[in-house]
Amino acid sequence: MGNKLIRGSLIIFAGNIIFRIGGYIYRLLMAMLLGPTMYGVLGITLPFQGIFQTLAAGGLPPAIAKYVAEYNAVNDSDMARQTIYTALKIMVFLGLFLGVLMIFVIAPLLANNFLHKPLALVPLQIVGLITPFSVVLGAFRGAFQGVYKMEYILYTRAIEQLFMILFATAFVLIGLSTVGALWGTVIGYSMAAFAALYIFKVYMPKYIPESSPDFVFTKRQELRLAGTLVKFSIPVIITAIAEMLIYNICTIVMGKFLTLDAVGFFAAADPIARLPLMISISVATTILPASSEAFKVKDIPTLQKYVNESYRYSLLLVVPMCVGLALFAVPTLRVLYFAKPEYVAGAMALAILSLGMTFYSIFAISTSIVQGIGNPRIPMYILIVGSIVTGILSWILVPYMDIAGGALATTLACFGMMVPIVYFVFKLTKTKFQPLPVIKIFAASAIMGLFALIIPKDAWWLFPGIFACIIVYFFALILVRFFTKEDIESLRVLSSKFGPISSIANKILNFVERVEFRNK
């Protein structure tokens, strides 16, 4: 079971990396090919796409995974398969209903009455065509997760990303603009849905056999099963929508108050600012089962060690990344969007959002710890309040501060969410906060930041500047005596697995050890 869990986690982690990288490639290509105005239309559309996909799925994929796994554990393949079929019926109904609603009612209201941007009408209507395919895909992915076949999820994600990027790029190049970009998304999801159906039909019977001929499941029983699935899914969907609003509500508000060009500038900066989350989400994925296991066996010292180390190691990487992105915002945008230099107008938003991602990184890790020790509703409530606060602050700040106001609203809301969730982590785990490592990380990041201020902020200096900052940060950590003997030994073991570079790494670690502990 342990090997299955580790293997599945690694596959999902790889899938998340592929999905995130694919998303960045898609956004970068669309930003350069469409230009600020039409990319602004896409930027307004994508939040609604995510929200409607989540609503249509109804929070049911995790429910499918949970109950399929439970029924499979007791060899009840009939009920495992019935769970998939019942959930799929609910999701297809929701997908079709919300898809039609989006095309004929919601899209016209949003484009013409709320946003007052007629250019967004057809792209928003296409969201209604994406929804049915995405819910079918979500249902089968839940089934794959339930039998620990995470590689099937990875395959469908790869197909989705590949076809979406290829067709979106092709359609935009032939002149279909934002509409073409979204048609590429439709094709990506439809191809992935057909691939998932094929995998389910051909390969899944060996894990969930076909229903036995004498299996009878009445309508009353199916309604009861549907009720169970929906009851489980309600907190899931509320949390998912709230988290999505944290990411996207400022973009929606900008769509109402600002020009499409301004929204395009923000949409270009936003995914770059979230790069540090790749680190924190990886730590959060690892800490959840670890904290859950330690809490279950009442190993409180180990749990407390996990808490402190998760903050320590994530902040060690996230804080300098966020500071670096904030200071190098202008050359970063200039290099990434070299064909469209006007996107540099999003630099201030990128700088503010980057700092906000430090707060959100701590929130994400804290959420996993709180969920791991059996309190999933606490982060749900904080997310709900956080999304409301983000909306209110965006409504106030965007008209006066332009896209920087939206970035500031998100950053302030992330800080507001971080404070209570960290309080609950330390209270529920009875962990004593260790301020010294955190202070040392911020001190080393400040030294790096002061050094970065003297580096010219142009495209030619971006990569040499980043490399120099990494070296300065490393020596700053040594200067503030950050590393412990346990850190050095762990790094030594890790470096031994990297073949030819292990000897170089070992010399560096020996140097660190001599400097760090010469007076100890």
Secondary structure, DSSP 8 states (H G I E B T S, - for coil): -HHHHHHHHHHHHHHHHHHHHHHHHHHHHHHHHHHHHHHHHHHHHHHHHHHHHHHHHTTHHHHHHHHHHHHHHTT-HHHHHHHHHHHHHHHHHHHHHHHHHIIIIIHHIIIIIIS--GGGHHHHHHHHHHHHHHHHHHHHHHHHHHTT-HHHHHHHHHHHHHHHHHHHHHHHHTT-HHHHHHHHHHHHHHHHHHHHHHHHHHTGGGTS----TT----HHHHHHHHHHHHHHHHHHHHHHHHHHHHHHHHHHHHHHHS-HHHHHHHHHHHHHHTTTHHHHHHHHHHHHHHHHHHHHTT-HHHHHHHHHHHHHHHHHHHHHHHHHHHHTHHHHHHHHTTT-GGGGGGHHHHHHHHHHHHHHHHHHHHHHHHHHTT-THHHHHHHHHHHHHHHHHHHHHHHHHTHHHHHHHHHHHHHHHHHHHHHHHHHHHT----HHHHHHHHHHHHHHHHHHHTS--SGGGHHHHHHHHHHHHHHHHHHTT---HHHHHHHHHHHTTSGGGHHHHHHHHHHHHHHHTTT-
